[in-house]
Structures are given as structure tokens and as C-alpha cells.
Amino acid sequence: MTIASPIAIVGGTGPQGKGLAFRFALHHHDVTIGSRDPERAQQIAAELTAQLPQGSAVRGAVNAQAVEQAAVVVVAVPFDGQASTLADLPDISDKIVISCANPLTFGPSGPRPLAVAEGSAAEQVAAVTGARKVAASFHHVSASHLITTRSDAEVNNQTVLVAGDDNDAVDTTLALANAVSTIGGLHVGPLAYARELEAFTAVLIAINRRHKAHSGVRISGL
């Protein structure tokens, strides 16, 4: 599938946003990272471009400018700032939107999922923006695995799980998953399943802390 371009990553200066921007650009997608601070976005974009092969690049811009020029918007903002960040964006209701936030809280017993009024971070994205083409994905891939050009460090053994109701959003996200893992993506069901995908991230974080690892998810038997 040919990806509609360009791609804007809102919250692209954070670890997950930077990692996805790098991986998408490495696979020749047109990527702009967005931030509330345009100078910060441009600085991070320059740092990522310096790590990419010649001919690949990432741009930086203020969030509003990044999404105005995009056909695909990836929301990589930490959940506690997601609603306010989305409310400040121009209209993205007709764009493909991919949510990858994990609503979690951290306490003495470890990470736990947060209750979200809309059901999930992805459903909040749809509710706040009015976007009709929303998918949830990229929750379980460690950011530390994404920013690398070493072939032996690729997340080859991980399945990128995708939830969504809209075919265009799901197909686009599955195609972008090929830039993250050689296994690629798997459509698991409707957008409401984002609740389970987001919550399971708490289990992975707990596993990785206990075993000092960067484990992910792989679906077998298919």
C-alpha cells in the first residue's frame, strides 16, 4: 500500500515520537515532527536527520503547522497532556489519525492502567478531534529499539497490533508497521480494543523492569 504523505507526529520530540519518526523516515516516508515549541521540534528533527542515511530527513514544526500539511497524524503525546494538545490543533477530522498513547499510573505496586472517560486514549482522540479515521497502534514497541540503523537491533520478532474501525486508517497503520518490524502489523479488531492494547502496556513495562529487558509482543499460530 502507498502511504498518503506527509506524516505528522504530534509529540514528536518525546521518546516514542522520535523513534517512530526515525523509523518512518528510514523507510522513505515524508515525516514532520510537531511540538508546541517549534525550535525544539527543529532541533530534534536535525538530530534525527543526522542519524539517517543520505537522502532521508525529518522536518520539525509547531504542531498546528505539522498537522495542516499532513495526510496522516500520529498522536504520540503523553496521555496526561493529550486532550489539551489535541484541543489546540486545527481541524483533523478528515485525516487518518493514529493514537499510540498509554494511559498509565505508576505506584508502589507498579504500573497500572488508568480509567479513561471515553474508554481509551484512542477513543479520546476521536472524541476530542472529531476524527472519523482513527487507529490505535505502536503501544508495545520500545522507543529504544526504534532509533537505530543496526539491522540486528530491529524489532524483527515483534507484532505491531492495530485496532480500528475504519479500513483506510487500519490499512495505513498496517503499512507503517512494516517500517517498525519485519513481521509487520496485525489488525486485532475494532477501535474499542484499544482499551486492552493500552492497558497491556503496563504488563510489558512490569516485565521489562523485572527482567531488565525491552520485550515486546509476538502473536504466534497465524
N, C-alpha and C positions, 0 to 999 in steps of 0.2 A: 504493500500500500504506500502511496506517496503521501507524505505528511504535509498538511497545509502549513504554510510558513508565513511569517516568522513565529517563533515560540517565545512568550514572555514568562519569566519566572518571578512571581511576586514573593518577596522574601528571599531573593536570590543571593543575598550576602551571608545567609546562615549556612551551617554545615550541609544540610540536605539540599538546599537550593544550589549551593556552589557545586556539590557533587553531581547533581542532575544536569546542571548547565554544562559542566565539563564533559560529561559522558555524551550528551546530545550533540555538542559541538564536535566532539571527537568523531562522531558518526555523520558529520557534514550537515547537521541541521542548523538553521538560522536562529540564533538564540540571543535574547536580550535579558539581562538580569535587572530586576527592579528593586528599588529601595525608597524609603522616604527621604533618604539623603543621597542625592544624585552623585556627589563627589565620592561617597563610599562605594556606590554601585560601579562607578567608572574605575575606581582603584582595584576592586575585586575583579572586574572584567579584565583589566590589564594583567593582573597576576595569573588568571586562568589562561589567557591567551598566550602568555609566555611559556606555559607548560604544554601547549597544544602543538601538534605538527604544523609546519608551514602551510599556509592556505586555510587553516581553521582559526576562527576567532569568536570571542564573546564580546558583546557590547553591554554597556551599563547606562541606565537612565532612571529618572524618577518613576515610581510605579505607574502613575497615570499615563505618562508618555509610552512606557513599555507596552502596556496593555492596549492602548489605542492603535498601535501598529501591528498587533498580533492577531493571528487566527486561532492560536491555542494559548491558553493561560494556565500555567501551573501555579497553584497556591501552596507555597511552602513556608508560610508564616507560622510561628509557634501559636498553638491554639489560643492562648490567653490574649493574644493581640489580633486574632483573625477577624473577628466581627468588625472592629473599629477600622482595620486596614481595608477591608472589603467595602465598607461604607464610604470610604474616601475615593474609591475608584470610579472612573467613568463607566457608562453602561457596557456591560459584557454579557448581556442576556442572550445575544445571538452567537457567542463564541463557544468553542469547545473548552471546557474548564476541567482541570484535573486537580483533585484535592489529595494531599498526602500528609496532612496534619494528624497528630495522635493526641487526643485529649487525655492526658495522664496527670496523676498527682503522685508525689513521692513522699513516703513517710517511713517510720521505723520498720514496718513490715515489707517495705519495698515498693515498687511502682504499682499503681492501681489505676484502672480506667475511671475517668470522670463521667458523671451523668451529664448529657447534653440535651437541652430542651428540645432541639429539633430531631434528636435521635443519634446524630453523629456529626463530626466536623464536616463531612462531605455534604450532608443534608443541610447543615447551617449555611454552607457556601451557596447552595441552590436557593435557600430561603432569603438570604440577605441580598444576593445579586439578581435574583430572578432568572438565572441561567437555566436553560432547558436541556443543555447537553453537558451533563456532569458525570464524571467517572471518579472513582476513588482508587488510588494505587500508590505504589512505591513506599509503603509504610515500613516494610520489613528489611530493606536493604541498607546496610550500614554505610554512613557517609564516608567512612574511612576507606571503604572498598571502591568508591566511585572515582575519586580523583587519583588516577594512576594510569600510566600508559604501559605498564608491565603486563604482558599477556598472561603470565602465571598468577597475577593478582586479580584477574577479572572474576566477577561473581558468576562463574560458569555453572555452578551447581545449584543456583537459586531460581525458584519460580517466582515471577512477578505477578502477584494476584491482583485482579482487576474486578471491581464491582461497578455496575452501571445499568441504567435502563435504556439509554439512547445508543443506537447502533453506531452512529458516527463517533461519539465520544469513546465508546468501548474499542472500536476498531483503531482509532488513532492512538489510544493508550497502549493497546497491544503492540502496535507497530513501534512505538517509542520504547517499549520494554525490550525490544531487540537491541537497543543501544546500551542497555544495562546488563543484560545476561544473555549468554548464548542459548540458554534454554528458552528464554523469552517469557511471554505472559500467558496467563490463563484467566478467562472470564469465569468468575465463580458464581455470578448471579446478580440480582437487582441492586440498586444503589443502597437499599436498606441494609444490605450485608456489610456495608462499610462499618457498621456498628461493631461487628465481630472482628473485622480486619484491624480496626484501630485498637480495640481492646486487647487483641492478641499480642500487640507490640509490647505490652507490659510483661508478658511471659518471656518474650525473647530478651528483653533488657535484663530481667532477673537471671535468666540462664547465662547470658554473657558476662554479667557481673560475677556470678558464682564461679564460672569456669575461665574467666579472663579470656574471652573469645569474641568473635564477631560472627556468630552463627546467623543463618537465615532460614528460609522456608524452601523446601522442595517437595512437590507433590509427586508421588510415585504411583505406579499402576495404570497410567494412562498411555 
